[in-house]
Amino acid sequence: MPKLRRVLAWFVDFALVVALASALAVLTFHRVSALVTDVPELATRGGFDLLTSRGDVLDASQDLGLSLWNKSVLYVEQAFGLLVLTVFLYQWACLALAGRTLGKALTGLKVTPNLPPRVRAARRAAVTTAADVAVYAVACVLLVEGQVVLSVLVWAVAVALFLLNALPVLSPGRRSLADRVAGTAVTGLGLSRPVATPLVRTF
């Protein structure tokens, strides 16, 4: 079923994103925890305590506490930045070189027209990355920075962008926002007979 194949393709690709995000989360937690263990007065505190303290940790001096907290926030921001960059490069490289991501390859889907022109791949990858990861990452960073109201607003924008990219799959044209920006569609390949209507899907 075409729609099911598109959904499965998205789940495969998103599972890769979740795996990367989990690895980065573990790495970041260890980096933050290392900051704590380097200061004897804070050795009993965990990395999570430091990250949520906004610098007010135990009886340590204010300057030391703020310095450690700022470094912790920087590590979190670096992790989100690396996540966004990696997802974009994954999408761009797969589309530019093969015309399909791993998820689409496993489900017999291909992005058409074939993607060099690499600018099409870049546009499609940019929209997909923004809808799946980037705007959510900005919301999380704002939350860590203490900008709660702004974080909620950006989170709402992230949800709206995700739906704007995803819901057109149910429309007659079946072209996502990423497809419309890049001038592409997702078509069946190999696993079933060719379909008359272009299949889309890249959340």
C-alpha positions in Angstrom: 0.0 0.0 0.0 1.6 3.3 -1.1 0.7 5.3 2.0 1.9 2.5 4.3 5.2 2.4 2.4 5.7 6.1 2.9 5.0 5.9 6.6 7.4 3.0 7.0 10.1 4.9 5.1 9.7 7.8 7.4 9.8 5.6 10.5 13.1 4.0 9.3 14.7 7.4 8.7 13.4 8.9 11.9 14.6 5.8 13.8 18.1 6.8 12.6 17.6 10.3 13.9 16.4 9.0 17.3 19.4 6.7 17.5 21.8 9.6 16.8 19.9 11.9 19.3 20.2 9.2 22.0 23.9 8.8 21.4 24.5 12.5 21.6 22.4 12.7 24.8 24.5 10.1 26.5 27.7 11.8 25.3 26.5 15.2 26.5 25.4 13.8 29.9 28.9 12.4 30.4 30.5 15.7 29.4 28.4 17.6 31.9 29.0 15.1 34.6 32.7 15.4 34.0 32.5 19.1 34.8 31.0 18.2 38.2 33.6 15.6 39.1 36.4 18.0 38.4 35.2 20.2 41.3 35.6 18.5 44.7 32.8 20.6 46.3 30.4 19.3 43.6 31.6 15.7 43.4 28.3 14.4 44.8 26.2 16.3 42.4 25.0 14.8 39.1 25.2 16.3 35.6 21.5 16.8 35.5 21.5 18.8 38.8 24.1 21.1 37.3 22.3 21.6 34.1 19.1 22.5 35.8 20.7 24.7 38.5 21.4 27.8 36.4 24.7 28.1 38.2 23.3 27.9 41.7 25.0 24.7 42.9 25.7 24.0 46.6 27.9 26.5 48.3 30.3 27.0 45.3 31.0 30.6 44.5 28.6 32.3 42.1 31.2 32.7 39.4 32.2 29.0 39.5 28.6 27.9 39.5 27.7 30.1 36.5 30.8 29.1 34.7 29.9 25.4 35.0 26.3 26.0 34.1 27.3 28.0 31.0 29.6 25.2 29.9 26.8 22.7 30.4 24.4 24.7 28.3 27.1 25.0 25.6 27.5 21.3 25.5 23.8 20.8 25.1 23.7 23.4 22.3 26.6 21.7 20.6 24.8 18.4 20.7 21.7 19.9 19.2 23.7 21.7 16.5 25.5 18.5 15.6 22.2 16.6 15.5 20.7 19.1 13.1 23.8 19.3 10.9 24.1 15.5 10.7 20.4 15.0 9.8 20.7 17.6 7.1 23.8 16.0 5.6 22.2 12.6 5.7 19.2 13.8 3.8 21.2 15.9 1.4 23.8 13.2 0.6 21.3 10.4 0.2 19.0 12.5 -2.1 21.9 14.0 -4.1 23.7 10.8 -4.7 21.0 8.1 -4.8 17.7 10.0 -5.0 16.4 8.2 -1.9 17.2 7.9 1.8 17.7 4.5 3.5 14.1 4.4 4.6 12.9 5.0 1.0 15.3 2.5 -0.4 14.1 -0.2 2.0 10.4 0.5 1.0 11.0 0.8 -2.7 10.5 4.6 -3.0 12.5 7.1 -4.9 12.5 10.9 -5.1 12.0 12.2 -8.6 13.2 13.9 -10.6 16.7 12.5 -10.0 18.6 14.9 -7.9 21.6 16.4 -9.2 20.7 19.4 -9.4 22.1 19.3 -5.9 20.3 22.5 -5.1 17.0 20.5 -5.2 18.5 18.0 -2.7 19.7 20.8 -0.5 16.2 22.5 -0.5 14.4 19.2 0.2 16.9 18.2 3.0 16.6 21.7 4.6 12.8 21.5 4.8 12.8 17.9 6.0 15.5 18.7 8.7 13.6 21.8 9.8 10.3 20.0 10.1 11.7 16.9 11.8 14.5 18.2 14.0 15.8 21.7 13.7 12.9 23.8 15.0 12.4 21.4 17.9 16.1 21.7 18.7 15.8 25.5 18.8 12.8 25.2 21.2 14.8 22.9 23.5 17.8 25.2 23.6 15.6 28.2 24.4 14.1 26.1 27.3 17.6 25.3 28.6 18.4 29.0 28.4 15.4 29.8 30.6 13.3 31.4 27.8 10.2 29.4 28.7 7.6 31.5 26.9 9.6 31.8 23.7 10.4 28.1 23.9 6.7 27.2 24.0 6.0 29.5 21.0 8.8 27.9 19.0 7.6 24.5 20.0 4.2 25.4 18.6 5.8 26.5 15.4 7.7 23.2 15.2 4.5 21.2 15.5 2.7 23.4 12.9 5.7 23.0 10.5 5.7 19.2 11.0 2.0 18.9 10.2 2.3 21.3 7.3 5.0 19.0 5.8 3.1 15.8 6.7 -0.6 16.3 6.1 -0.4 16.9 2.3 0.3 13.2 2.0 -3.5 12.8 2.4 -4.3 15.3 -0.3 -4.9 14.3 -4.0 -1.5 15.7 -5.1 0.3 13.8 -2.2 3.2 16.2 -2.2 4.8 17.3 1.0 6.0 20.8 1.8 9.6 19.6 1.2 8.5 18.3 -2.3 6.8 21.5 -3.2 9.9 23.6 -2.2 12.3 21.3 -4.0 10.0 20.6 -7.0 10.1 16.8 -6.4 7.8 13.9 -5.7 8.3 10.4 -4.2 7.4 7.6 -6.6 7.2 3.8 -6.2 10.1 1.8 -7.3 10.5 -2.0 -7.7 8.3 -3.3 -5.0 5.0 -2.6 -6.7 3.7 -1.6 -10.1 4.2 2.1 -11.0 1.5 4.4 -9.6 -0.3 7.0 -11.6 -0.2 9.6 -8.9 3.2 10.8 -7.6 3.8 9.5 -4.1 5.3 11.8 -1.6 6.7 11.6 1.7 9.5 13.0 3.5 8.3 14.4 6.8 
